[in-house]
Every structure is written in structure tokens, then in C-alpha cells.
Amino acid sequence: MESVDRIIIPYENRSEMFHHSKKEYKQYAHVYSARLKILGDLVKEKASKKWSSHPFKQLFELREEQQETCIIIGTLFKHQALKPNILKEVAEEEELIEQPLLSNYVDEQDKLILEDDLQRIRLTGKIEVHKVVTGVVCAVLGYVEGDGKFIVEDVIYNESGPQAPLKTLEDDLFVILISGISLSNNSTIAEHLDLLKYWLYGCFGSSEVMDPKSIVRVIIAGNSINAIEQSDQNDFSDTLSSVQQLDTFISDLTLSIPVDLMPGETDPTNLMLPQQPLHACMLPKSRARDTFCSVSNPYRFKGHDRLILGTSGQNVADILRFSTISDEISALKATLEWSHIAPTAPDTLPSYPYYNEDPFILNEMPHVYFAGNCKKFETQEVALGDGKTRIICVPSFAETKQVVLLNLKSLECKPMSINFDEK
């Protein structure tokens, strides 16, 4: 089948910080120490400009008898009684106590604590306990009260980093974002994938909505295989069959367009972030194509000079579990403001125990920032500092039959239904 005459754009994979050059398993405390050192220096610069008339103090310098307004910097920790605890679960299982299944672990008794490498102090006052999560680095302005608590008057976060200027594009060029294909032997998603494939081939011609040749890349953002559900059924042959279906689908796509495949929570790979690219042996047909790239999660690349960063959605889902942030777009925006892709890692989100580094720190503000496997499509343009970032919640394809079309020229986006019932 003859495909469309595809436009080729400059592309550069910028995900080197998410790749494991060597594996060394150390204590997780080193990750928090590195995070505080890097982000602490950045937030200190912002705090000194905003609160220039107030001194900085280390936690050990605070005195209850001196209620001096000052600035302290540290990492937030939320004490949450409902937070899952494996030792508690084992003990309760031995006593045959039924474990409740919770989708959110917030409780009115939750406490917020600020930590540095040496000490910690309880925070109260003008900081919303339920709107933040463990692992966020911040500077707070306030004073110590008689009971040893720090009364917060104001708080600031780093709010991401600098952003490179954009060059003007003459033509509309599109990247397709798709996530949550969730292939399994029980799914009927294959026919919708065929419809998407034939549309990208140009079989339906140009339309008022889109000219297929203006689509320059496809990003598959995780959860392509429903391996978790299939492993629960102890039928690994289903997983193998699903992987083969995925390989055929991607290899067919790469005849016409470049495809990047990110791993996700339900894919047959390690759960710890950053998830490494799916092994090439799983995708023998696709790996033979120069237009296929198995990438990490998170994934960062440049298309033209647009810096695009995305995850398969685990970071957003975990924030929703441990805060009262109720919608996915707000959680995604919060990670930009906190200047960290996955602040809850490694506390409640599995991650690799880095030493003297934290690859999830946002030291450069992306032009586009997306999260896959969301309940619905949402988007906002977020202005922080001197830059603007288009944030996107990419819906689960298995649930919505939608993909997202991202215009590299304007950085605007819209959902598109790949459904036989919609025209």
C-alpha cells in the first residue's frame, strides 16, 4: 500500500538523563539529599528576591523564644495515617483484619513537616496541607511559635527553569499523542488501531480536519499492553500475543511515519521510574525500522526546536492519590510549579535509588509537557517565569478512542476520535 509523502522534521532524543548507565542500589535518602541541594539553591535565589528584608535560617538555628520572621528551605513530608504501610499490612493480615481499598489517602489529621538533612519542623499557617505532596522542595517565610511549630506566612517553589525561545514555523505540523492502547486477547481495540493506521496511511485522503502528510511523528505514551490483568490470570501466553499485536501495529505504522514507544505501568517491564525503553527483543518487526524508537518514561525530545517532555501518567495518578488535587490537569500543572516531574518518588511511587542526582528535576522549562493514560483530554497554557508551557492530559485510548493532535507551529492541541461511530 502506497503511503503519503511524509514531511520530515529535525528530531533529537534528549532523554539521556533517564537512562541507566550503570545500576547501583543505594539508600533512598541520597535522592532526597540531592533534590534538596539542587532545588534548594534555586529556590533560595527566588526567595532572596521576593523576601529580601528577611534572613535565611537553618532548621537547627530556629528558637522558640525568638519569634523572628525568617526564611527556611527544605523538603516537604506529609505524615498521613492512611498511607499504605507494608509492615502494618502484614501485621493486620496476620490478625485477619480486612484491608480497605482506598483511591485517596488524604485525612483531616494529616500533618505537614519540613525537613533538611539534619532536622525537621511541623508547618502550620498559610500553606495548604492537602494541596501538596511529600517530596516537594520549597522556601517558607514565617516564625516559630511557642509550641515548636513554624507558622507559615508565605511559600514559594522554584517554578521550573529557563525556556529556550521558539523559532517560527511556516506550516502546520502535527505530532500524535496516544496512550493506554491496553492490548489484550479480550480487547476489541485492534479494529480502532487499524482505522488509525489507515488514516495515517492517507487511505481516506485529506479532509477539512487534517491532511495526513502534515503529521510528522507518533508518540505512544505507555500502557500499550494490559500485562498486569493478564498476569493476574496466570496466562502469560496472552501477554505474549498482545506484545506481538503491538509489534505488528507499530511496524505497520513505521512504514509511513516515525513512532516512539514509551513504557507504562501495565507494560511488561520494570515498574521503577524512570522506566527504561522496552527491550528490542520484544519488538523484532519494529526494531528493523529506522523510523521506530523505543524510549524511556519519562521521555524528552526536540521536534524542530520545540522541547517536548512527557510521562505515561504514573506521576499524575500518584499525586491524585495523596492530595486533594482532584483533576489530572491541575496535578500536571503542580509538577511544573514544584519544578519536579515526580515528587512522590520514591516515597509512594517506585523509582530507582539515585545517588547525588535526581533526574526528575525540571531544570529547563519544556514547551510542551504531557501525561498519558488520563481519564479525559484536558489542556492548558501555563505561564511561569518568562516562559509558557502547553500542558496536555492524553486520554486512555482504550477508554475514549481518542488521540491528541499537537500542532508544533502554534503548540495548540485538540482531541480526535478514532471511532467508527463518529465522522
Salt bridges, closest charged atoms under 4 A:
GLU24 OE2 - LYS22 NZ 3.54
GLU45 OE2 - LYS49 NZ 3.91
GLU68 OE1 - LYS57 NZ 2.85
ASP110 OD2 - HIS130 ND1 3.97
GLU115 OE2 - ARG120 NH2 2.14
ASP147 OD2 - LYS149 NZ 3.86
ASP154 OD2 - LYS50 NZ 3.10
GLU191 OE2 - HIS192 NE2 3.91
ASP194 OD1 - LYS197 NZ 3.47
ASP252 OD2 - LYS197 NZ 3.05
ASP260 OD2 - ARG217 NE 2.71
ASP305 OD1 - ARG306 NH1 2.65
ASP318 OD1 - ARG321 NH2 3.09
ASP347 OD2 - LYS83 NZ 3.21
ASP358 OD2 - ARG35 NE 2.73
ASP358 OD2 - HIS340 NE2 2.75
GLU364 OE1 - ARG300 NH1 3.61
